[in-house]
Amino acid sequence: MTGLDYSVFQENLIDHAKRTGIFDKVAGHEMKNGPGLGVHCEIFTDTIDPVQASGLAATSVRLGIKVRVRTDMLGDPQDGIDPRIIRAAGEFMASVTADFDVEGQARYVDLLGAHGIPLSARAGYVPQDGKQYRAMDITVPIIISDVWEQIA
């Protein structure tokens, strides 16, 4: 139960996002600079929480991966900004629901929130490089069985 490489789940999600063809660019980190034109995706770890999904000898984990979908807030047409990111976020969430494979190391993607926040998205803004970006942060919760051994 030791030596779990949490990054494998993030890497799988990055590969999945690239294969969908939804985004102009996919990064495996929070961008340090503004992403430029188009609809961009940043994937990074958000939370690691223990969950009650094991027996008494081991603790399972809820790994929350953040998928940030964003675009320049000053893009034209202005009325098209929200529809662009909503469409991209919705398509990505649908793709995770339909065909994201957690490679057998995880129990499942917690689509409906059995152990906390479900697969969900929240809109907001990201200030960077003196500009504002319209964003949707998607939470992808992955339940991983028996990660930490419990010793009495």
N, C-alpha and C positions, 0 to 999 in steps of 0.2 A: 504493500500500500504506500510505499514511498517512491519518490522519483517521478511522480506524474509531471509531464511536461504540459502545462496549461496552454502554452503558445500554439500547440498543434491545432487547437480548436479555432483560434484566431486565424491561423494560416489557412485552415480549411475554408473559413468564411471569406477570407480575401480571395482565394481561388474561385470560390463560388460566385462572388460579386463580379469578378472579371469575366467569367464565363457567361453571365447573363447578358452582357452587352448593353446594359441599361445606362452605364456611367461613362462620361468622357475620360475620367481618370479615377483609379482606385489606389488609395495609399493605406499602408498598414500601420499608420501612426497619425496623431493629430498634426495637421499641417502647421508648419512654422511660419509660412508665408501664405498670402491669399492665393487661392487655387487658379485664378484666371477665369476665362470664359467657359461656359458649359455647366453641366451638372456633375458634381464631384462627390466622391465617397471616401470617407476616412473610417478605418476600422481599428478600434483599440479596446483594451480591457477596461471595464468600468468597475465591477465589483466581484468579490469572491466571498460567499456567505455559506456557512454550514446550514444544512436542511435536514429535517427529519424524514429521511427516505432510506434508512438502513436499519440494521439490527443494532444490538447493544455493543457490539465489538468494533464498529467502524462508523465514521461520519461521512455522509455524502455532502457534496458541494453544489451550490448554484453559482455558476460562472456567468456573470452578466457582461456581455460584449456589446459595446456601443458602436453603432453604425451611423455616422453623421453624413447626411445627404445635404449638400449645400450648393448655392449658386449666388452670383453677384446680385445684390439687392437693387442695383441701379440698371440692370439689364432691361432691354426693351423687347416686347411691349411690357409695361409694368403689370398689366392685368394677367400676363402669362407667367409671372414668377411663381406664385403659389401653385397654380396647376402643374407647372413643371416639376417642382419638388414633391408635391403630393403624388403625382403619377409615378415618379421614380421610386419614392418610398413605398407606395402601395405595390408596385410591381416586384420590388425586392422582397417585401414581406410575403407576398404570394409565392415567390420562388422558394423562400425558406420553408414555407408551409408545405409546398408540394414536393420538393426534391433535394433539400439539404441533407447530406449524409454526415453524421457525427463520427464516422469511422469506427464504430463499435466500442470505443473507449467511453462514450457517454451513454447514459440511459436514453435521453431524448431532449429535444428542444421543448421547453415548457410553454407551449403555445397559449394555453388558457390560464396560466398563473396558478397552478396547483401549489407552488412553493414561492409565491411572491409576485412581483410584477410580471405580467404575461408579455408575450411578444407584442410590442406597442411602439408608438411613435408620438413625439411631442414637438410641436413647432416652436421656433424661437429665432434669435438673431445671434450672430457671432461677429464681434468687432475684431478687425485685424488689418494691419497695415494702413490705418486711417480710413478704412472702408467698412461697410456693414455687409454681411452676407446673410441671406435668408436660409434657414436650416431646419431640418427635421432630424432629431436624434431618435434613432430606433434602438430599443433594447432587445437583444437576442439572448434570452436566458437558457443556458444549457445545464442540465442536471447530470452530474457525474457521480456514479455510485462508488461508495466505499473508498474514499480518498485518504482519510486520516484514520489511523488505528487508535482505538480508545483503550487505554491501559488503566486498570483500577489500582 
